């Protein structure tokens, strides 16, 4: 079984993968001009992923 830090590492890797998939799908890595709606969406997604990572860290540290 995974220990505390293995679970934490898995959570952080999944958050990083979600970030890259969502950013790639929204066209953040393209060279063209980005619409304000997309910038707002990416900012919201980044905040959500940050909250998920922080909650995951807190839960793992209190296990």
Residue frames as qw, qx, qy, qz and C-alpha x, y, z in Angstrom:
[[0.000, 0.889, 0.458, 0.000, 0.00, 0.00, 0.00],
 [0.334, 0.621, -0.047, 0.708, 1.00, 3.60, -0.43],
 [0.408, -0.377, -0.485, 0.676, 2.13, 5.58, 2.56],
 [0.007, 0.831, 0.330, -0.448, 1.15, 9.13, 3.40],
 [0.063, -0.653, 0.342, 0.673, 3.65, 10.71, 1.10],
 [0.213, 0.070, 0.852, 0.473, 2.84, 8.30, -1.73],
 [0.134, 0.714, 0.686, -0.033, -0.78, 9.37, -1.56],
 [0.050, -0.835, -0.044, 0.546, 0.26, 13.04, -1.44],
 [0.185, -0.372, 0.625, 0.661, 2.50, 12.55, -4.47],
 [0.205, 0.356, 0.857, 0.309, -0.34, 10.83, -6.36],
 [0.080, 0.834, 0.480, -0.261, -2.74, 13.70, -5.58],
 [0.089, -0.764, 0.194, 0.609, -0.24, 16.33, -6.70],
 [0.227, -0.139, 0.770, 0.580, 0.59, 14.44, -9.91],
 [0.193, 0.567, 0.788, 0.141, -3.11, 14.13, -10.76],
 [0.027, 0.879, 0.237, -0.414, -3.64, 17.86, -10.16],
 [0.164, -0.566, 0.475, 0.654, -0.68, 18.63, -12.43],
 [0.231, 0.151, 0.855, 0.438, -2.05, 16.33, -15.15],
 [0.142, 0.762, 0.623, -0.105, -5.48, 17.97, -14.89],
 [0.067, -0.801, 0.053, 0.593, -3.81, 21.38, -15.23],
 [0.163, -0.334, 0.665, 0.648, -1.98, 20.40, -18.42],
 [0.199, 0.373, 0.866, 0.265, -5.02, 18.70, -19.99],
 [0.085, 0.838, 0.484, -0.236, -7.38, 21.62, -19.26],
 [0.104, -0.743, 0.214, 0.625, -4.81, 24.21, -20.37],
 [0.215, -0.134, 0.772, 0.583, -4.06, 22.34, -23.57],
 [0.173, 0.549, 0.807, 0.133, -7.78, 21.98, -24.30],
 [0.023, 0.889, 0.308, -0.337, -8.38, 25.70, -23.73],
 [0.610, 0.675, 0.100, 0.402, -5.52, 26.62, -26.06],
 [0.388, -0.896, 0.115, 0.181, -3.22, 28.21, -23.51],
 [0.626, -0.374, 0.481, 0.486, -0.13, 26.77, -25.18],
 [0.571, 0.596, 0.427, 0.368, -1.08, 28.05, -28.65],
 [0.407, -0.092, 0.057, 0.907, 0.62, 31.13, -30.05],
 [0.027, -0.586, -0.486, -0.648, -2.60, 32.90, -31.03],
 [0.182, -0.335, 0.253, -0.889, -4.39, 35.62, -29.11],
 [0.189, -0.292, -0.906, 0.243, -6.46, 34.39, -26.17],
 [0.283, -0.630, -0.399, -0.603, -10.00, 35.58, -25.59],
 [0.197, -0.451, 0.457, -0.741, -10.83, 37.20, -22.23],
 [0.860, -0.227, -0.012, -0.457, -13.35, 34.42, -21.54],
 [0.892, 0.136, -0.393, 0.179, -10.64, 31.79, -21.85],
 [0.278, 0.431, -0.516, 0.685, -8.30, 33.75, -19.56],
 [0.518, -0.389, 0.281, -0.708, -11.06, 34.00, -16.96],
 [0.953, -0.065, -0.176, -0.239, -11.82, 30.27, -17.31],
 [0.734, 0.266, -0.490, 0.388, -8.17, 29.29, -16.89],
 [0.027, -0.460, 0.476, -0.749, -7.85, 31.54, -13.83],
 [0.746, -0.295, 0.144, -0.580, -10.89, 29.87, -12.26],
 [0.951, 0.076, -0.299, -0.003, -9.55, 26.41, -13.06],
 [0.475, 0.407, -0.538, 0.564, -6.17, 27.29, -11.53],
 [0.344, -0.431, 0.406, -0.729, -7.88, 28.46, -8.33],
 [0.908, -0.145, -0.023, -0.392, -9.94, 25.25, -8.19],
 [0.863, 0.213, -0.405, 0.216, -6.88, 23.05, -8.70],
 [0.180, 0.475, -0.529, 0.680, -4.99, 25.00, -6.04],
 [0.615, -0.360, 0.280, -0.643, -7.83, 24.45, -3.57],
 [0.971, 0.008, -0.183, -0.155, -7.90, 20.72, -4.40],
 [0.652, 0.360, -0.504, 0.438, -4.12, 20.48, -3.86],
 [0.102, -0.472, 0.483, -0.730, -4.29, 22.34, -0.53],
 [0.801, -0.254, 0.145, -0.522, -7.18, 20.19, 0.74],
 [0.932, 0.154, -0.324, 0.040, -5.31, 17.06, -0.34],
 [0.403, 0.438, -0.555, 0.581, -2.18, 18.16, 1.51],
 [0.394, -0.414, 0.401, -0.715, -4.16, 18.94, 4.65],
 [0.919, -0.121, -0.021, -0.374, -5.98, 15.60, 4.56],
 [0.836, 0.253, -0.431, 0.225, -2.80, 13.60, 4.01],
 [0.212, 0.464, -0.550, 0.661, -0.95, 15.38, 6.83],
 [0.513, -0.323, 0.400, -0.687, -3.76, 14.62, 9.28],
 [0.864, 0.030, -0.433, -0.257, -3.97, 10.91, 8.41]]
